[in-house]
Amino acid sequence: MSEHDDNVSRASSPEKGPNDSSDEPPRKGPMQEGLLGFGEPLVPPREGQTVHDTAPSDSLEYIENRTWDDIAVGDSAELVRTLQAKDIQLFAVMSGDVNPAHVDEEFASTDMFHGVIAHGMWGGALISAVLGTELPGPGTIFLDQTLSFKAPVRLGDTLAVRLEVSEKLPKGRLLLACRCTNQQGETVIEGVAKVIAPRERIRRPRVVLPEVHLHVQGAQYKRLIAATEGLAAIATAIVHPCDVLSLGGALEAGRHGLIQPVLIGPKARILAAAAQAGESLTGIEIIDAPHSHAAAAMAVAMVRSGKVNALMKGALHTDELMEAVVNAELGLRTERRMSHVYALDVPTYPKPLLVTDAAINIYPDLAHKRDIVQNAIDMMQSLGVTCPKVALLSAVETINPHITSTLDAAALCKMADRGQIQGGMIDGPLAFDNAISAKAAAEKGIHSQVAGDADILVAPDLEAANMIAKQLIYLAGADAAGIVLGARVPIILTSRADSLLSRLASCALAQRYLNHQTEIRS
């Protein structure tokens, strides 16, 4: 290994201590994965980025110490570590130190160092790692530490952290000179550590560290909302906004310039919800309706007359709203089948993920699935993905005559080949694992541009789609925005459990979709 191989520690002893009875030669320390066992860097850090960190690969590796009797003045140990973006992010999470010099790239570019730098104590933590794992090692008690910071440590810098025993004191005490140098040989940190060295030998299996996933909650939604800047707010009928959540979400979306809300429902209840929320309805149009059914019918009529360009569900059941929407004579049907699309921000997935159809079509047939797929492709294209990758899900990735979803998947792929579905790259049947995991796809020998990198997951039926989405939300911590497409206008469906950010994201989806459709028509 070279002098600056990443994540390596070394220990050496120029001579045996006076009480050393061992005949073993000086020992080279075991592989050192650094303070938290990280792998390759991700530079620069991005908001919402997901990072997968793995523990050391050799689970049988041991960690052992050197006792006070074994140690001689001049003994040394070294750890080499390259600063990665995730080191800074995790140190900020652990310490609570969110000084923008460390975590805000825009700010850091304007300060005296002209770029992101490590927290000073990140280097101090590496010194602690050498003390606790190498010299003296397990059983060491930290008493005192002086540190002098000589130069900044920047992303990509490789530090050699070297500790050398400078003095042996009574009662098992040791003084160690500490020095951290970068790849140019410049000293960035130096100081002295005082510890109590262990009296007994300790040898233990090295602990396998857990995986660490870094994710900024709602980061993808924030980028989605930011991307609507400059787009005109869409006139949106808010159906029965008679509680704080639905009313507050609509008003906040209005303040963000996503929608221009028109409130439809019992006026007295809407005013009461506004008072409870501490909201002013000055300048907001309110259309009085006696109950939720009437509010839904009035909202649909406003769409048909061209007064609003979208609908948004308030404090009523989805069935009540959709009953008015699908009415054969007075509703908003088109030649396209309506379908629901979940837009999910999943912490463990590197990009937005659409799941369909989880709310409208219970057991769709082949013709319905064609429209479900096309609706989702259109939605993803409006988000800037020119050719989204569509995974048609089933329980298996091979065609089985006894599993209808595999036959439908094969037929849909052929329909795409013949131009009956346009704008996307489609493959199926695919099981869930090989649709979203490149590793799983490779292990099963699946060669596909879609497998392992899907933008859209098309489930066989509503039950499967709903369970997939809810599992991602409640087990994987995903944020969920939802929209219904295929009607004359997009329909923003929200749930009582939705956060404010999810409600805003749903409105942003409708705004982006309408803007994209306008561009296509023009």
LOFIGU-98133 format. One line per 5 residues: their letters; for each residue x, y, z of C-alpha. Coordinates in nm, 2 decimals. Example, Ala and Ser with C-alpha at 12.3 -4.5 7.8 and 13.67 -1.06 7.14 Angstrom:
<pts>
as	1.23:-0.45:0.78 ~ 1.37:-0.11:0.71 $
</pts>
This chain:
<pts>
msehd	0.00:0.00:0.00 ~ 0.11:0.35:-0.07 ~ 0.18:0.61:0.20 ~ -0.17:0.76:0.15 ~ -0.39:0.46:0.09 $
dnvsr	-0.73:0.56:0.21 ~ -0.85:0.43:0.55 ~ -0.53:0.25:0.66 ~ -0.37:0.26:1.01 ~ -0.03:0.14:1.10 $
asspe	0.14:0.08:1.43 ~ 0.51:0.03:1.49 ~ 0.76:0.00:1.77 ~ 1.13:0.08:1.71 ~ 1.23:-0.13:2.00 $
kgpnd	1.08:-0.35:2.26 ~ 0.98:-0.21:2.59 ~ 1.19:-0.31:2.90 ~ 0.92:-0.55:3.01 ~ 0.83:-0.69:2.67 $
ssdep	0.87:-1.07:2.68 ~ 0.71:-1.13:2.34 ~ 0.93:-1.26:2.06 ~ 0.68:-1.14:1.80 ~ 0.82:-0.89:1.55 $
prkgp	0.67:-0.53:1.54 ~ 0.30:-0.57:1.45 ~ 0.14:-0.40:1.16 ~ -0.21:-0.28:1.27 ~ -0.52:-0.43:1.12 $
mqegl	-0.71:-0.26:0.83 ~ -0.87:0.05:0.96 ~ -1.19:0.17:0.80 ~ -1.17:0.51:0.97 ~ -1.39:0.65:1.25 $
lgfge	-1.72:0.52:1.11 ~ -1.61:0.28:0.84 ~ -1.70:0.47:0.52 ~ -1.62:0.39:0.16 ~ -1.58:0.60:-0.14 $
plvpp	-1.65:0.98:-0.14 ~ -1.95:1.16:-0.28 ~ -1.83:1.51:-0.38 ~ -1.98:1.76:-0.37 ~ -2.27:1.70:-0.12 $
regqt	-2.62:1.74:-0.26 ~ -2.94:1.81:-0.08 ~ -3.15:1.50:-0.05 ~ -2.86:1.28:-0.15 ~ -2.88:0.92:-0.03 $
vhdta	-2.55:0.75:0.08 ~ -2.50:0.38:0.14 ~ -2.21:0.31:0.38 ~ -2.09:-0.04:0.45 ~ -1.90:-0.19:0.74 $
psdsl	-1.56:-0.35:0.69 ~ -1.58:-0.65:0.46 ~ -1.38:-0.89:0.69 ~ -1.62:-0.97:0.97 ~ -1.36:-1.19:1.13 $
eyien	-1.11:-0.91:1.18 ~ -0.99:-0.85:1.53 ~ -0.89:-0.55:1.73 ~ -0.64:-0.56:2.01 ~ -0.44:-0.33:2.23 $
rtwdd	-0.09:-0.27:2.36 ~ -0.05:-0.25:2.74 ~ 0.15:0.01:2.93 ~ 0.42:-0.24:2.99 ~ 0.44:-0.33:2.62 $
iavgd	0.47:0.03:2.51 ~ 0.80:0.22:2.47 ~ 0.88:0.58:2.41 ~ 0.89:0.63:2.03 ~ 0.62:0.38:1.96 $
saelv	0.38:0.51:1.70 ~ 0.06:0.44:1.51 ~ -0.09:0.60:1.20 ~ -0.43:0.63:1.03 ~ -0.47:0.76:0.68 $
rtlqa	-0.81:0.90:0.59 ~ -0.95:1.10:0.29 ~ -1.22:1.36:0.38 ~ -1.54:1.29:0.20 ~ -1.87:1.48:0.18 $
kdiql	-2.05:1.23:0.39 ~ -1.79:1.26:0.67 ~ -1.89:1.63:0.70 ~ -2.26:1.56:0.68 ~ -2.25:1.29:0.94 $
favms	-2.03:1.49:1.18 ~ -2.28:1.77:1.15 ~ -2.57:1.54:1.23 ~ -2.38:1.38:1.52 ~ -2.26:1.71:1.67 $
gdvnp	-2.54:1.95:1.57 ~ -2.27:2.19:1.43 ~ -2.43:2.32:1.11 ~ -2.19:2.61:1.07 ~ -2.24:2.70:0.70 $
ahvde	-1.86:2.69:0.65 ~ -1.90:2.32:0.67 ~ -2.25:2.24:0.52 ~ -2.35:2.52:0.29 ~ -2.15:2.51:-0.03 $
efast	-2.28:2.84:-0.16 ~ -2.19:3.02:0.16 ~ -1.85:2.85:0.20 ~ -1.75:2.96:-0.15 ~ -1.76:3.32:-0.03 $
dmfhg	-1.58:3.29:0.30 ~ -1.21:3.31:0.37 ~ -1.14:2.95:0.27 ~ -1.34:2.97:-0.06 ~ -1.49:2.63:-0.01 $
viahg	-1.63:2.37:0.22 ~ -1.40:2.26:0.50 ~ -1.41:1.99:0.77 ~ -1.51:2.06:1.12 ~ -1.20:2.11:1.32 $
mwgga	-1.29:1.83:1.56 ~ -1.33:1.58:1.27 ~ -0.95:1.56:1.28 ~ -0.97:1.54:1.66 ~ -1.20:1.24:1.62 $
lisav	-0.95:1.07:1.40 ~ -0.69:1.11:1.68 ~ -0.93:0.95:1.92 ~ -0.98:0.67:1.67 ~ -0.61:0.59:1.67 $
lgtel	-0.60:0.60:2.05 ~ -0.90:0.37:2.09 ~ -0.81:0.12:1.82 ~ -0.43:0.11:1.78 ~ -0.22:0.29:2.03 $
pgpgt	-0.27:0.20:2.31 ~ -0.60:0.05:2.17 ~ -0.90:-0.10:2.35 ~ -0.92:-0.02:2.72 ~ -0.76:0.33:2.68 $
ifldq	-0.89:0.60:2.90 ~ -0.87:0.95:2.75 ~ -0.76:1.21:3.01 ~ -0.66:1.53:2.82 ~ -0.60:1.66:2.47 $
tlsfk	-0.45:1.98:2.33 ~ -0.50:2.07:1.97 ~ -0.37:2.34:1.75 ~ -0.54:2.39:1.41 ~ -0.28:2.50:1.16 $
apvrl	-0.46:2.48:0.82 ~ -0.81:2.39:0.69 ~ -0.90:2.04:0.57 ~ -1.09:2.05:0.24 ~ -1.30:1.79:0.06 $
gdtla	-1.07:1.54:-0.10 ~ -0.78:1.61:0.13 ~ -0.60:1.30:0.26 ~ -0.48:1.32:0.62 ~ -0.21:1.11:0.78 $
vrlev	-0.29:1.10:1.15 ~ 0.03:1.00:1.34 ~ 0.06:0.95:1.72 ~ 0.39:0.89:1.89 ~ 0.45:0.81:2.25 $
seklp	0.66:1.09:2.39 ~ 0.66:1.01:2.76 ~ 0.57:0.72:3.00 ~ 0.43:0.85:3.33 ~ 0.35:0.68:3.66 $
kgrll	0.02:0.51:3.72 ~ -0.01:0.39:3.36 ~ -0.02:0.74:3.21 ~ 0.12:0.81:2.86 ~ 0.18:1.13:2.67 $
lacrc	0.15:1.10:2.29 ~ 0.24:1.36:2.03 ~ -0.03:1.40:1.78 ~ 0.02:1.53:1.43 ~ -0.22:1.54:1.12 $
tnqqg	-0.06:1.62:0.79 ~ -0.23:1.65:0.45 ~ -0.12:1.50:0.11 ~ 0.12:1.79:0.06 ~ 0.29:1.72:0.39 $
etvie	0.15:2.03:0.55 ~ 0.07:2.00:0.92 ~ -0.30:2.08:0.97 ~ -0.35:1.98:1.33 ~ -0.10:1.90:1.61 $
gvakv	-0.12:1.85:1.98 ~ -0.06:1.63:2.28 ~ -0.29:1.35:2.42 ~ -0.27:1.22:2.78 ~ -0.42:0.88:2.84 $
iapre	-0.43:0.59:3.08 ~ -0.30:0.29:2.90 ~ -0.46:-0.05:2.96 ~ -0.28:-0.29:3.20 ~ -0.43:-0.61:3.05 $
rirrp	-0.43:-0.74:2.69 ~ -0.76:-0.71:2.51 ~ -0.84:-0.88:2.18 ~ -1.19:-0.86:2.05 ~ -1.36:-0.91:1.71 $
rvvlp	-1.39:-0.58:1.53 ~ -1.75:-0.45:1.56 ~ -1.93:-0.45:1.23 ~ -2.08:-0.10:1.19 ~ -2.43:-0.05:1.07 $
evhlh	-2.51:0.10:0.73 ~ -2.57:0.47:0.73 ~ -2.81:0.63:0.48 ~ -2.79:1.01:0.45 ~ -3.11:1.17:0.34 $
vqgaq	-3.25:1.52:0.37 ~ -3.63:1.47:0.43 ~ -3.83:1.63:0.14 ~ -3.52:1.75:-0.05 ~ -3.66:1.63:-0.38 $
ykrli	-3.99:1.79:-0.32 ~ -3.81:2.12:-0.24 ~ -3.63:2.10:-0.57 ~ -3.96:2.03:-0.74 ~ -4.13:2.33:-0.59 $
aateg	-3.83:2.55:-0.66 ~ -3.84:2.44:-1.03 ~ -4.19:2.59:-1.06 ~ -4.05:2.94:-1.02 ~ -4.16:3.15:-1.31 $
laaia	-4.47:2.94:-1.39 ~ -4.81:3.10:-1.36 ~ -5.02:2.98:-1.07 ~ -5.30:2.76:-1.18 ~ -5.66:2.84:-1.09 $
taivh	-5.76:2.55:-0.86 ~ -6.10:2.46:-0.71 ~ -6.04:2.34:-0.35 ~ -6.33:2.11:-0.28 ~ -6.48:2.13:0.08 $
pcdvl	-6.17:2.27:0.26 ~ -6.34:2.26:0.60 ~ -6.06:2.16:0.82 ~ -5.72:2.32:0.91 ~ -5.51:2.08:0.72 $
slgga	-5.68:2.10:0.38 ~ -5.74:2.47:0.40 ~ -5.39:2.55:0.53 ~ -5.23:2.34:0.26 ~ -5.43:2.52:-0.02 $
leagr	-5.35:2.87:0.12 ~ -4.98:2.78:0.16 ~ -4.97:2.66:-0.20 ~ -5.12:2.99:-0.30 ~ -4.86:3.18:-0.12 $
hgliq	-4.59:2.98:-0.30 ~ -4.74:3.07:-0.64 ~ -4.84:2.71:-0.72 ~ -5.21:2.76:-0.73 ~ -5.47:3.03:-0.72 $
pvlig	-5.72:2.88:-0.48 ~ -6.10:2.90:-0.51 ~ -6.26:2.76:-0.20 ~ -6.59:2.57:-0.25 ~ -6.79:2.44:0.05 $
pkari	-7.01:2.55:0.34 ~ -6.88:2.91:0.39 ~ -6.94:2.91:0.76 ~ -6.73:2.60:0.81 ~ -6.45:2.73:0.58 $
laaaa	-6.44:3.06:0.78 ~ -6.43:2.86:1.11 ~ -6.14:2.65:0.98 ~ -5.96:2.97:0.88 ~ -6.01:3.12:1.22 $
qages	-5.89:2.81:1.39 ~ -5.58:2.81:1.17 ~ -5.52:3.18:1.22 ~ -5.55:3.24:0.85 ~ -5.69:3.54:0.66 $
ltgie	-5.91:3.47:0.36 ~ -5.89:3.83:0.24 ~ -5.88:3.83:-0.14 ~ -5.96:3.45:-0.16 ~ -6.28:3.36:-0.36 $
iidap	-6.52:3.15:-0.15 ~ -6.82:2.98:-0.32 ~ -7.08:2.87:-0.07 ~ -7.21:2.51:-0.11 ~ -7.44:2.33:0.14 $
hshaa	-7.23:2.01:0.17 ~ -6.94:1.81:0.03 ~ -7.14:1.65:-0.26 ~ -7.26:1.98:-0.38 ~ -6.91:2.13:-0.35 $
aamav	-6.78:1.85:-0.57 ~ -7.05:1.90:-0.83 ~ -6.99:2.28:-0.83 ~ -6.61:2.23:-0.87 ~ -6.65:2.00:-1.16 $
amvrs	-6.89:2.25:-1.32 ~ -6.63:2.52:-1.28 ~ -6.38:2.31:-1.47 ~ -6.63:2.25:-1.75 ~ -6.69:2.62:-1.78 $
gkvna	-6.32:2.70:-1.79 ~ -6.31:2.89:-1.47 ~ -6.05:2.66:-1.30 ~ -5.77:2.45:-1.44 ~ -5.74:2.19:-1.16 $
lmkga	-5.92:2.03:-0.87 ~ -5.79:1.98:-0.52 ~ -5.94:1.74:-0.26 ~ -6.03:1.90:0.07 ~ -6.19:1.74:0.38 $
lhtde	-6.41:1.49:0.20 ~ -6.38:1.13:0.09 ~ -6.20:1.06:-0.24 ~ -6.51:0.87:-0.35 ~ -6.73:1.18:-0.31 $
lmeav	-6.50:1.39:-0.53 ~ -6.44:1.12:-0.79 ~ -6.82:1.04:-0.82 ~ -6.87:1.39:-0.96 ~ -6.56:1.37:-1.18 $
vnael	-6.65:1.04:-1.35 ~ -7.02:1.13:-1.40 ~ -7.09:1.03:-1.76 ~ -7.29:1.34:-1.85 ~ -7.16:1.62:-1.62 $
glrte	-6.81:1.49:-1.53 ~ -6.46:1.53:-1.66 ~ -6.40:1.21:-1.85 ~ -6.18:1.20:-2.16 ~ -6.08:0.92:-2.40 $
rrmsh	-5.80:0.84:-2.16 ~ -5.86:0.63:-1.85 ~ -5.81:0.82:-1.53 ~ -5.54:0.69:-1.30 ~ -5.37:0.79:-0.98 $
vyald	-4.99:0.85:-0.96 ~ -4.79:0.86:-0.64 ~ -4.47:1.07:-0.66 ~ -4.25:0.94:-0.39 ~ -3.93:1.08:-0.24 $
vptyp	-3.77:0.76:-0.10 ~ -3.46:0.80:0.13 ~ -3.30:0.48:-0.01 ~ -3.36:0.55:-0.38 ~ -3.15:0.80:-0.57 $
kpllv	-3.42:0.98:-0.76 ~ -3.80:1.05:-0.76 ~ -4.01:0.73:-0.80 ~ -4.36:0.72:-0.94 ~ -4.60:0.43:-0.83 $
tdaai	-4.93:0.37:-1.01 ~ -5.22:0.31:-0.98 ~ -5.28:0.31:-0.61 ~ -5.62:0.48:-0.58 ~ -5.85:0.46:-0.88 $
niypd	-5.85:0.14:-1.09 ~ -5.90:-0.17:-0.87 ~ -5.84:-0.45:-1.12 ~ -5.74:-0.28:-1.45 ~ -5.76:-0.47:-1.78 $
lahkr	-5.50:-0.44:-2.05 ~ -5.66:-0.14:-2.22 ~ -5.68:0.04:-1.88 ~ -5.31:-0.05:-1.80 ~ -5.21:0.11:-2.13 $
divqn	-5.36:0.44:-2.02 ~ -5.22:0.40:-1.67 ~ -4.87:0.37:-1.81 ~ -4.92:0.66:-2.05 ~ -5.05:0.89:-1.78 $
aidmm	-4.74:0.81:-1.56 ~ -4.50:0.87:-1.86 ~ -4.66:1.20:-1.93 ~ -4.63:1.30:-1.56 ~ -4.26:1.21:-1.55 $
qslgv	-4.19:1.39:-1.87 ~ -4.34:1.70:-1.72 ~ -4.08:1.67:-1.45 ~ -3.80:1.69:-1.70 ~ -3.73:1.32:-1.76 $
tcpkv	-3.73:1.29:-2.14 ~ -3.76:0.92:-2.16 ~ -3.87:0.77:-1.83 ~ -3.79:0.40:-1.75 ~ -4.11:0.21:-1.68 $
allsa	-4.10:-0.12:-1.49 ~ -4.42:-0.34:-1.52 ~ -4.43:-0.53:-1.20 ~ -4.53:-0.88:-1.12 ~ -4.43:-1.15:-0.87 $
vetin	-4.17:-1.29:-1.12 ~ -3.96:-1.16:-1.40 ~ -4.06:-1.43:-1.65 ~ -4.38:-1.48:-1.85 ~ -4.60:-1.73:-1.68 $
phits	-4.94:-1.82:-1.84 ~ -5.09:-1.87:-1.49 ~ -5.00:-1.51:-1.38 ~ -5.21:-1.26:-1.57 ~ -4.99:-0.97:-1.48 $
tldaa	-4.69:-1.13:-1.66 ~ -4.90:-1.17:-1.98 ~ -5.02:-0.81:-1.95 ~ -4.66:-0.69:-1.91 ~ -4.55:-0.87:-2.22 $
alckm	-4.84:-0.73:-2.42 ~ -4.77:-0.37:-2.29 ~ -4.41:-0.40:-2.40 ~ -4.52:-0.50:-2.75 ~ -4.77:-0.22:-2.75 $
adrgq	-4.49:0.02:-2.68 ~ -4.29:-0.13:-2.96 ~ -4.58:-0.06:-3.20 ~ -4.62:0.30:-3.08 ~ -4.94:0.24:-2.88 $
iqggm	-4.75:0.37:-2.57 ~ -4.51:0.66:-2.63 ~ -4.24:0.85:-2.46 ~ -4.10:0.59:-2.23 ~ -3.87:0.29:-2.21 $
idgpl	-4.08:0.00:-2.09 ~ -3.98:-0.35:-1.96 ~ -4.16:-0.63:-1.78 ~ -4.26:-0.84:-1.62 ~ -4.01:-0.74:-1.35 $
afdna	-4.03:-0.83:-0.98 ~ -4.00:-0.54:-0.74 ~ -3.65:-0.62:-0.64 ~ -3.50:-0.63:-0.98 ~ -3.70:-0.33:-1.09 $
isaka	-3.53:-0.10:-0.83 ~ -3.20:-0.29:-0.75 ~ -2.93:-0.32:-1.02 ~ -2.76:-0.58:-0.80 ~ -3.08:-0.79:-0.78 $
aaekg	-3.12:-0.76:-1.16 ~ -2.76:-0.86:-1.22 ~ -2.78:-1.16:-0.99 ~ -3.08:-1.29:-1.19 ~ -2.91:-1.23:-1.52 $
ihsqv	-3.15:-0.96:-1.64 ~ -3.01:-0.74:-1.91 ~ -3.23:-0.43:-1.93 ~ -3.19:-0.05:-1.93 ~ -3.50:-0.04:-1.70 $
agdad	-3.42:-0.31:-1.45 ~ -3.25:-0.16:-1.14 ~ -3.31:0.20:-1.25 ~ -3.68:0.24:-1.28 ~ -3.85:0.58:-1.28 $
ilvap	-4.20:0.44:-1.28 ~ -4.34:0.13:-1.11 ~ -4.66:0.00:-1.26 ~ -4.83:-0.24:-1.03 ~ -5.07:-0.52:-1.14 $
dleaa	-5.36:-0.38:-0.95 ~ -5.47:-0.12:-0.70 ~ -5.41:-0.35:-0.40 ~ -5.04:-0.41:-0.50 ~ -4.98:-0.05:-0.58 $
nmiak	-5.13:0.08:-0.26 ~ -4.93:-0.17:-0.05 ~ -4.61:-0.08:-0.23 ~ -4.66:0.29:-0.18 ~ -4.77:0.26:0.18 $
qliyl	-4.48:0.04:0.27 ~ -4.24:0.29:0.12 ~ -4.40:0.56:0.31 ~ -4.43:0.39:0.65 ~ -4.13:0.16:0.65 $
agada	-3.88:0.34:0.42 ~ -3.97:0.69:0.54 ~ -4.08:0.81:0.19 ~ -4.27:1.14:0.13 ~ -4.57:1.10:-0.09 $
agivl	-4.74:1.34:-0.33 ~ -5.04:1.23:-0.53 ~ -5.23:1.33:-0.84 ~ -5.50:1.19:-1.07 ~ -5.44:1.22:-1.44 $
garvp	-5.66:1.13:-1.75 ~ -5.94:1.37:-1.67 ~ -5.99:1.71:-1.84 ~ -5.77:1.86:-1.56 ~ -5.53:1.72:-1.30 $
iilts	-5.69:1.63:-0.97 ~ -5.47:1.69:-0.66 ~ -5.55:1.41:-0.41 ~ -5.43:1.46:-0.06 ~ -5.45:1.25:0.25 $
radsl	-5.51:1.36:0.61 ~ -5.17:1.21:0.69 ~ -4.99:1.42:0.43 ~ -4.74:1.68:0.55 ~ -4.76:2.04:0.43 $
lsrla	-4.46:1.97:0.21 ~ -4.64:1.68:0.05 ~ -4.94:1.89:-0.02 ~ -4.72:2.16:-0.18 ~ -4.55:1.90:-0.39 $
scala	-4.88:1.76:-0.51 ~ -4.98:2.12:-0.62 ~ -4.64:2.15:-0.79 ~ -4.70:1.83:-0.98 ~ -5.03:1.97:-1.12 $
qryln	-4.86:2.30:-1.21 ~ -4.57:2.13:-1.39 ~ -4.81:1.89:-1.57 ~ -5.04:2.16:-1.70 ~ -4.74:2.38:-1.81 $
hqtei	-4.59:2.08:-1.99 ~ -4.92:2.00:-2.17 ~ -4.96:2.36:-2.27 ~ -4.61:2.35:-2.42 ~ -4.69:2.04:-2.62 $
rs	-5.01:2.19:-2.76 ~ -4.83:2.51:-2.86 $
</pts>
